[in-house]
Amino acid sequence: MSPLSSLASLLKICQAAEMNLKELLCGPAAVQPVGLPTTRRPAFIQRGNWDPAFIDQVRAALKEALAEEHPRSVNQIPYTLQSPPQSLRRRFPELTHRIDQKIKRLRKKRAHQIAAALKQALEENEPPSIASLAKRLELSWASLYKQFPAEVTE
């Protein structure tokens, strides 16, 4: 008798006895119900209200991010606090807006620096390759091309 025909026979027995294969082979004690893992949601989400101590913790985290030279985005901060990003924006609109504005200014400043370096490199007698220029600017060549397609293809 082949293994597949043996398995088919066992499955027929299980169906007739209205039991699963594990219960037939290992006994009824081996079968335990399987449920989805549950994770306990933080108290501030369960109650729908934020604990004042947690509010202070969130405010401190936002102020710390604002004080950083290169702050994390408002969407990254909640992961350390187990809080949805929308809640931070709704409860702390001024702080989150200031963080967003600082990031926007830094990105704009970096884009201007890259554009100036790219312009300078293109004015050289022998312009460098895209790969060496990207390395000099600490970017990938794909990022360089994406940000400055006209300049890179010249």
WOKA-V165283 format. One record per residue. N is the residue number from 1. NEAR is the number of other ideal C-beta (glycine too) atoms within 10 Angstrom. D_CENTER is the distance of its C-alpha to the mean C-alpha in whole Angstrom. Layout:
n->N near->NEAR d_center->D_CENTER
n->N near->NEAR d_center->D_CENTER
This chain:
n->1 near->6 d_center->53
n->2 near->7 d_center->50
n->3 near->7 d_center->46
n->4 near->8 d_center->45
n->5 near->9 d_center->48
n->6 near->10 d_center->48
n->7 near->11 d_center->44
n->8 near->11 d_center->46
n->9 near->11 d_center->48
n->10 near->13 d_center->46
n->11 near->13 d_center->44
n->12 near->10 d_center->47
n->13 near->12 d_center->48
n->14 near->16 d_center->45
n->15 near->11 d_center->45
n->16 near->8 d_center->49
n->17 near->10 d_center->48
n->18 near->7 d_center->45
n->19 near->13 d_center->43
n->20 near->12 d_center->40
n->21 near->14 d_center->41
n->22 near->13 d_center->39
n->23 near->15 d_center->41
n->24 near->15 d_center->44
n->25 near->10 d_center->44
n->26 near->10 d_center->42
n->27 near->9 d_center->44
n->28 near->9 d_center->43
n->29 near->7 d_center->42
n->30 near->9 d_center->39
n->31 near->14 d_center->37
n->32 near->7 d_center->35
n->33 near->4 d_center->33
n->34 near->5 d_center->29
n->35 near->6 d_center->27
n->36 near->5 d_center->23
n->37 near->4 d_center->21
n->38 near->6 d_center->21
n->39 near->7 d_center->19
n->40 near->7 d_center->21
n->41 near->10 d_center->19
n->42 near->14 d_center->20
n->43 near->11 d_center->23
n->44 near->18 d_center->22
n->45 near->14 d_center->20
n->46 near->9 d_center->23
n->47 near->10 d_center->26
n->48 near->6 d_center->24
n->49 near->11 d_center->25
n->50 near->18 d_center->24
n->51 near->12 d_center->26
n->52 near->8 d_center->27
n->53 near->9 d_center->26
n->54 near->16 d_center->23
n->55 near->14 d_center->23
n->56 near->11 d_center->25
n->57 near->14 d_center->22
n->58 near->21 d_center->19
n->59 near->14 d_center->22
n->60 near->10 d_center->22
n->61 near->19 d_center->18
n->62 near->22 d_center->18
n->63 near->13 d_center->22
n->64 near->12 d_center->20
n->65 near->21 d_center->17
n->66 near->14 d_center->20
n->67 near->9 d_center->22
n->68 near->10 d_center->20
n->69 near->6 d_center->21
n->70 near->9 d_center->18
n->71 near->19 d_center->16
n->72 near->15 d_center->12
n->73 near->12 d_center->11
n->74 near->21 d_center->12
n->75 near->13 d_center->9
n->76 near->11 d_center->8
n->77 near->20 d_center->11
n->78 near->17 d_center->11
n->79 near->10 d_center->9
n->80 near->9 d_center->12
n->81 near->16 d_center->14
n->82 near->12 d_center->13
n->83 near->20 d_center->14
n->84 near->11 d_center->13
n->85 near->15 d_center->12
n->86 near->11 d_center->15
n->87 near->15 d_center->17
n->88 near->22 d_center->17
n->89 near->16 d_center->18
n->90 near->10 d_center->21
n->91 near->15 d_center->22
n->92 near->19 d_center->21
n->93 near->10 d_center->22
n->94 near->8 d_center->24
n->95 near->19 d_center->22
n->96 near->21 d_center->18
n->97 near->12 d_center->21
n->98 near->17 d_center->22
n->99 near->22 d_center->18
n->100 near->15 d_center->18
n->101 near->11 d_center->21
n->102 near->17 d_center->21
n->103 near->16 d_center->18
n->104 near->10 d_center->20
n->105 near->10 d_center->23
n->106 near->13 d_center->21
n->107 near->10 d_center->20
n->108 near->10 d_center->23
n->109 near->10 d_center->25
n->110 near->14 d_center->23
n->111 near->12 d_center->24
n->112 near->10 d_center->28
n->113 near->11 d_center->28
n->114 near->20 d_center->27
n->115 near->13 d_center->29
n->116 near->10 d_center->32
n->117 near->13 d_center->31
n->118 near->21 d_center->31
n->119 near->11 d_center->34
n->120 near->9 d_center->36
n->121 near->16 d_center->35
n->122 near->14 d_center->37
n->123 near->8 d_center->40
n->124 near->8 d_center->41
n->125 near->4 d_center->43
n->126 near->4 d_center->41
n->127 near->13 d_center->38
n->128 near->13 d_center->35
n->129 near->9 d_center->33
n->130 near->15 d_center->30
n->131 near->11 d_center->28
n->132 near->12 d_center->30
n->133 near->19 d_center->30
n->134 near->20 d_center->26
n->135 near->14 d_center->26
n->136 near->12 d_center->28
n->137 near->18 d_center->26
n->138 near->8 d_center->23
n->139 near->17 d_center->21
n->140 near->12 d_center->21
n->141 near->16 d_center->24
n->142 near->10 d_center->21
n->143 near->13 d_center->20
n->144 near->20 d_center->23
n->145 near->15 d_center->25
n->146 near->11 d_center->22
n->147 near->16 d_center->23
n->148 near->18 d_center->27
n->149 near->10 d_center->28
n->150 near->6 d_center->31
n->151 near->15 d_center->32
n->152 near->16 d_center->30
n->153 near->8 d_center->33
n->154 near->9 d_center->36
